[in-house]
Every structure is written in structure tokens, then in C-alpha cells.
Amino acid sequence: MEASILDLRYKMKDVLCAVDRNEVVAITYRGKTKAILKPVPEERSRIDPTTHPFFGMNHPTEGDTSLDDLRRERFDI
């Protein structure tokens, strides 16, 4: 669809109906195309990341490490 600036002012409802029908609207000013109005694509539903098979694949298999274990000496002499 092609709409002039005056169409935007006086017939905005028709322009928005064209966008609802997934039409691309070219906006013209004095016969020259100034802008293109495109419909926004539908949002996809988001998938819960915890259901993905790779979620938690690097989960530590050992228990928690305490700070005392990290700070102890390397060698017991």
C-alpha cells in the first residue's frame, strides 16, 4: 500500500488496518517515498531454559568445598 502524508493524517485507521493485514505501507511526501512502515513480527513463545538437555551439564559432581580446604597448606611436613 502507498499512503501520502495526508492519508496518515486523515485516514490513519485505513493505514493501520493495512498494517494489521501484514501489508508494507510506503509513506510518500510530494510523490517521493520517505518511509516504509512494516508490521512487527509476532513474538515467539519463550522456551524455559531449564528444560533444555544441556542445562546443568557442568554441574559439579563433588560436594561443596569449604574455605578451610582451599586455604590449607600444600604439603604437610
Long-range contacts (C-beta under 8 A, 24 or more apart in sequence): 1-25, 1-26, 2-26, 2-28, 3-27, 3-28, 4-28, 4-29, 5-29
